[in-house]
Every structure is written in C-alpha cells, then in structure tokens.
C-alpha cells in the first residue's frame, strides 16, 4: 500500500465514521460471526447501550429476542449472500427500542430494516444492518387512511342525503306547478265571466250561464283548497275525528249517490255489492264518506267511457272491508308503491289527462290510518284496472244515522255573445284549448271585438283547422292531453309559410313560472299569456300579433 | 433460443421448489396460507419482452428489481400490475392497508415480498450452478412497462434473453397474478440450461 492510498483509506474511514454518527438511522456492522464491529451514535441514543458495552459482543447474544422471534435467520441468509428487507407492516421492529413520540400509541419504535452482506474479494466478511424509525410515518399513514375512509363514507352518505333532498325538491316543484295550474284554471273562467258580468252586456240566458260557470269553478276550487287544508291538518296532526257509531252502508250509498252523475256522464256502470252484516262501525261519518268518495272519484276519473266501477262492502271476521274496483287505466308496477304519497301523480308532464292535485289518495290513506284501519292497492299493470281495499275495524254498535250529500248537476249547453272591446275586424283567430270554459270565454271576448274565431279542442284539430281556415292568429293552450302546445307549435313552425308555418302565435297557460315563459318563447310562440287572462290584454296581444303579421 | 419441452418442465420444477419456499416464508410471516401457483416458464429475447408482457400489464407496473452479479449475472424482477400490487399488499397485511394506492408502508411490504421470492429463485439457481451470486439492494419502481423495459434492456453489449415465469399468489380465496422476469446474458443462460439438463438427467436416473 502506498503512502497516499493508505492516507486516503484513513481519510475515508474517518469520513465514514462521521457520516455514520451523524446519520438519522441506526447502523450496525458485524463481522462474519455476527460480532458487533460498529454501533453508531443513533443506536447508542435509542437503545441506551453505549459503544463500549457492545463492541465485540455477538449481536444474537446481546439481543436474544432476535432468535426468539426467528429473525436470526435473516442474518444467516445475509451471510449466504442475500440482502434482506424487513418491512414494518410484517415485522414491526427488529430490535426493541422505546418510541420517541408516544402519542402515536405504539409501545415500540416501528422500524424498517435492511440487512446486507459485506463482500471483500468475493467473500462475505460481515453484515451491515440499517434501521429506520418509521413510527411517525406509519401513524401518519394510518391517519390518512382513516381520513380517506371517513371522507368516502361521508361522501356516500352526503350523496344519499342530497339525492333525497333533490327528489323531495323536485316533487315540491312539480306539485307547485300542478297546484298553480289547478288553481288558475277555475280562476280563469271565474274572472273572465265575472268581468263580462261587470260590464253588464250579457243577455239574460248568458248571465245564467256566467253565474253557473262561476259557481261550478268556485266549487271545484273550494274542493282543492279543502283538500290542501286537510293535508296540512293531517301533517300538523290537527285533524280530529268526530267518532260516533255510524252506519257504513248508508255512508257508502251517499258517496255513490254523489258520484253517480259523474259516472253517468261517462257511461260508467256503477255496481254495488253491499253486505247488510257490514252495518255499524265506529268512526267519523264525514271523513268516512270522504274516504269512499275520494276512492270513487278517483275510480271514475281514471276509467274511460263505458267502463265499470264496483263497490263491495263486506264483513270479514272482526273487520269490514270496502273494495273499490275499476276497469280503468291501471297503475304501473313502478308507480304502485307511491300511490299513497302526497303530491304524486304517475304522470307529472304537461300532457296530463286527468288533472287534480294527487292529494286524494294520500288523504284517504291518512284518514283510514286515523280510523285504525288500512288501505291497500292492487293493479295488474297499466290498462288493467285497479282495486283499492280498505279494512276498518268492526265494532258491534247499532246506528240509524244516515248521511247523504247531493251534488249539483251542471249543464253546459249555451253559447254567449259579448260586445264592447277594441276592434279586431277582419281577423281570423284560431283558439286551441281542451277546456270548453276557456275556449268559450276567449271566443266571446274575441268575437265581440269583431274577429272570426275558430275553436279547436286539441293539437290535431288545430292542425286541420290551420290548413282549412287559414287563420291569421293562433292562441293555444299548453297543457293538453295527448299532444301539448309545445308539440303543436313545433309542428306548425316546421310548415312552409303558405301553409301557416309563420302564423303569429300566443301561448295561453296556467303554468306561469319564469322558466315556463322562457320555454314558451323559445319554442316558437311570440307571446306568453298567463291564465287567468285579462280580456283587454288578450285583445291587445291579438291586435299586436296581427300588426306584426301585416308588416311581414 | 427456445427451450425444449423437457427443459421447460425441468425449469418449472426447479422454480416450483423456490416458489414453495417463498410460499412457506410468506405464510409464516403473515399467518395466512400463501401459495404460489405452479409456474409456467418461457424464454424470450429481450426485444420480444414488450410484446410478451404487454397483454398482462396494460397499465402501470410495480416492479421489485434486484441486480445480481457473479459468474452468472443479470437483472431479476417481480412484476405486478398496479391494482394487483395494492391487492397483494392488502391481503398480506390483513386489510390493514386497504387503500387504493400504495403508501410507503405498502411499498416496503412489496419490496420484502419481492426480495424473498427473488432470493429464493436466484439462490436456487446459484446452488444448481454451484456459483455464488451477490445481490444489490432491492428497489421498488412504479412506472409504465415501457419505462421499465428501457431501464433493464439498454446498455447491454451481449445478446440477452429473458426467462419469464408466470404465477399467481393465492391468499385467503384471492389470487394476484404476477411474474418473475430474469434477464440473463446468452452465456449465463446457456450455462443455466446446461445445468438444468444435467439436473434433469440426474432426476430421471
């Protein structure tokens, strides 16, 4: 060895010693017999064993736990030439040392260890063990993991809650749109006819008709409000039953009597099977009648012309069963579980045939509950009819009380004339609305101002009338059965100009929210007339639309 | 270079001994029964490796890489796809590490497992050849297959071959596919195959 190279070796050894003592890891060097040759400062600090105590001692003798935990094999394999890696996750630690930060809950310092053979001239002359304190890191990973898990749990539960809230919100929105439609429709007729009455220009028969229409629409609105109030009372728990012994059969008969005119109007056969033994039960007569009436109204509403509605009352053991079966539109399997939910109707789109708030069955459910009974529904699917079964507890009492309620019959067979608004002379106006009251009201107003009016009850009729009469202006309702106003205007706008494709058009609707208005204007109408329509506004809009038409 | 059926069978049998040792070691470490499915062995030229491995590891790969030196020298790797690596760690640590990524502790576990397996296989070859090989410290890499192949196949003057060993770890009703790749120079491989032939001849006598 030259002087320079031996000097270099000495320098290297000194540097190495410094580095080992400055290292933030434990470093143990042994010879090939596993006698300790080097024990760095970190090892002194963490084991409390001084260099002087350990140098020359055998590692396995000094730490018998290594053999007890079968970790000594790693040294055997290292002496055969292998490098060994001992992970914290599978071993915890190599040599027991106290933890630096006890707050992490570990009793021993957690360690990651590498044991390597030391080679010289192709021979293994010893081992090098490097121990890293990973307690902090492992604790941090654990926390991170817990956070990630907690966050993903939170996310999924938040997502569920958000979905629920969104669904509830959507139901509420749909309900508000429906309620605004249902409340405005009767109001439209009431305000329109009242306005004409106030002008005092109606002929006597038309005065009768006006009063009749107003009365009928006000009644229907009162029913809606009563339903809403019932629901709110039920929700707030303020609905009280006036419980007395009542004769169920007479209640059912009264309900049947009151629904009969509506059934007759649609040629629906009302069939009754009443078991005399079903007699007296204990309950609130008005509410029981409301239950039966709601079910019957529903059955008649959803049963097409010429159909059949059956009411069966029978005593079964200690309870009474009321079954209302119809041959109507039926209920889809998907909607069946929601039949008794508030504000639910199977079809919330504007193409709704049946109207109503969707509260009737919810009220039935609540009232039956209050009577200690139950209500269930069965349907084999759409188009296959439905059957509602109410079970009420039977109480052996006798009652002779009878309840009945008459329902006004309504005739609509008169057409009115009306005078007194600005002139629309020479204009042909096509009016499309599925409701006769609205149609006639608009007709009265427009005719009176000198325009010719063509009435259509549906989009299909309107398309025919458009070709046939070549009207100048279109006034169309939006919510109509089968085909709505949006569909009508898009079909018209697709037509060439000479077939009426550019006819100025106004939409008439009870859906009066801002987004409804936007949709109306985007879909091809020039104007949006919210119901109830003001006569003067209607005439002004028609005149304005005509002005545009003349200009183009 | 192609292995004959006998050579391939003999090599599989030898590796299976190493795998059995690895399985036993892992079972003892984890307290669960760990089995390594009987291996399938194939030899590829290094330039064919990409095509051979791509269908098994489409995405990122986790590899435990050890260089070995001595009379027989080369690179030894345990390859797992990323999800497989996460799953294997999960199984070995009792679901202690049930996250979707590999944290430092998980990487340590994989390094230890890879090291045990590579040591078992190369140790067995060393015994067979009666040579002494030395190992570098195992390193875990997470990278694409292309990056990995670039790091093991460049700067090799002599023609190289890769011994590819397919297997699957079976732990607690789950299975994680992986493979072992041993890249050898043609002389090292020739020597290995000669010894395998000799061992096979001795076995059949």
Boltz contact constraints between the chains, C-beta under 6 A:
constraints:
  - contact:
      token1: [A, 81]
      token2: [B, 134]
      max_distance: 6.0
  - contact:
      token1: [A, 82]
      token2: [B, 119]
      max_distance: 6.0
  - contact:
      token1: [A, 83]
      token2: [B, 135]
      max_distance: 6.0
  - contact:
      token1: [A, 83]
      token2: [B, 137]
      max_distance: 6.0
  - contact:
      token1: [A, 85]
      token2: [B, 111]
      max_distance: 6.0
  - contact:
      token1: [A, 85]
      token2: [B, 112]
      max_distance: 6.0
  - contact:
      token1: [A, 85]
      token2: [B, 115]
      max_distance: 6.0
  - contact:
      token1: [A, 87]
      token2: [B, 108]
      max_distance: 6.0
  - contact:
      token1: [A, 87]
      token2: [B, 109]
      max_distance: 6.0
  - contact:
      token1: [A, 87]
      token2: [B, 112]
      max_distance: 6.0
  - contact:
      token1: [A, 88]
      token2: [B, 105]
      max_distance: 6.0
  - contact:
      token1: [A, 89]
      token2: [B, 93]
      max_distance: 6.0
  - contact:
      token1: [A, 89]
      token2: [B, 105]
      max_distance: 6.0
  - contact:
      token1: [A, 89]
      token2: [B, 109]
      max_distance: 6.0
  - contact:
      token1: [A, 90]
      token2: [B, 29]
      max_distance: 6.0
  - contact:
      token1: [A, 112]
      token2: [B, 108]
      max_distance: 6.0
  - contact:
      token1: [A, 119]
      token2: [B, 134]
      max_distance: 6.0
  - contact:
      token1: [A, 137]
      token2: [B, 104]
      max_distance: 6.0
  - contact:
      token1: [A, 138]
      token2: [B, 105]
      max_distance: 6.0
  - contact:
      token1: [A, 141]
      token2: [B, 103]
      max_distance: 6.0
  - contact:
      token1: [A, 141]
      token2: [B, 105]
      max_distance: 6.0
  - contact:
      token1: [A, 145]
      token2: [B, 99]
      max_distance: 6.0
